[in-house]
Amino acid sequence: MEPSPAREGRPIGSAGPTTASRIDKYAPNLIDLGLGAMIGKGKRSQAVIDAVVRNGCVYFAAVGGAGALLSKRILSSEVVAYDDLGTEAIRKLQVTDFPVIVVIDSEGNNLYETAIREYEKKV
């Protein structure tokens, strides 16, 4: 998630998903260090998928362009690493009824690939 500054009385500003591949070179190490889940949008590299499977992690996708709506489901936000990166910092979020879907599960099943195959069967 890539949040804007929080308004008064809110834990976070608009919080839309960032293009996940932007952090693919860092993600395998973070997953190996214990990251259990990620939220973003878009495809991931094979190195990230391998780290997800190796560690039982999950990659969730959120709808891009819906940051204001998504932020209403965030109860708290805490920077846990790289505060100096601002909106790119790593955050621990407490959410409720957060509208994301599992794109890559802990076994490496990848919705971006399986959905295309299913669509091609029907066409």
N, C-alpha and C positions, 0 to 999 in steps of 0.2 A: 504494500500500500504506500502511496505517496501523498501524505496529507499536507494540507495548507495549515497555517496557524489557526489555533482554536479561537473561537469567539468566546466572549465572557460567559462563564457558566457551563461551557461545553468541554469535554475531555480532548477533543480533536476537531480540526476543521474538516473541510471536504476531503475525503479519503478514497480516491479512486485507485484502481490497480495500476501498477507500473508495468511496462513491457519487461517481462521477466528475464528475457535473454540478455538484458543489459548487465545482469549480475551473475551470469552463468559461470564466469571464470572464478568467482568467489564461492558460489553456492556449494560445490562438492565438499570443500573444507568446512564450511559452516554446518552442513548436514552431518559430516563425520564427527564434528564436535558436539552434536546433540540436538540440532535443529529438528523438530518433529513435524513441522508443517510450514508451508509457504503459501502466500496468496499473491497472485499476479495475473497477467494475461499473456497469452501467446505460447508458442512452442518452447521447449527446453532442449538443451544439447544432450547428446548421448552420455556425456560425463555426469551431468546432473541426474539423468534417469538412472544411471548405474548407482550413484550415491543414494538416491531415493530407495532403490531396491535393497541395497547393501544395509541400510539403516532402518528400514521400515518407515520411512517418511511418507508424506503425502503432499502433493501439489494441488492447490485449489485455484480455480479461476473465478474472477469476478467480472461483471460486465463493465467494460470501459465506458466512460462518459457519465457514469451514475454516482460519482463521488459524493455529492451532497446527500443523496438518498442513503448510500452505504454508511456515511458517517453517523446517521441517526441510530444505527444498530451497534455502535461502539460505545461501551459503557466506561471504559478507561483505556488510557494509552500511556505507556512507560517506555522511554528510550532505554534499551539495554546494552547497546553498543554503537560506537561511531557517532556520538552526539554532534561532533564537528561537521558531519555530512548533512545536517539539517533535515530536509524532507526525505533524504536517502538513508537516514539512520535506521538501525534495526530496532523495531519496537515490539513490545509485548502488548497485545490487545486483548481486552475482555469484551466479547461480543455476545449478542443475543439475536437469535433468528436471523443470522447473517446469510444473505442470499449468494452463496458460492456453490460451485459444483466441483466434484473431484475430477480432475483431468488426468493426473497420473497417480495411480494408487501404489500402495506399498509393494505390489508384485510387479510393477512396471507396465501395467495395462494403461494405454495411452488413448484417451478419448479423441484426441486430434487425429489419430490414425484409424481407430476402429470406426468412428463416425463416417469417415470418408468411404471405408470399405462397405459399410452398411448402406450408405446412400447409393454407391455404384451398383450394388446388387438390385436395388429397387428401380434404377433408371434403365 
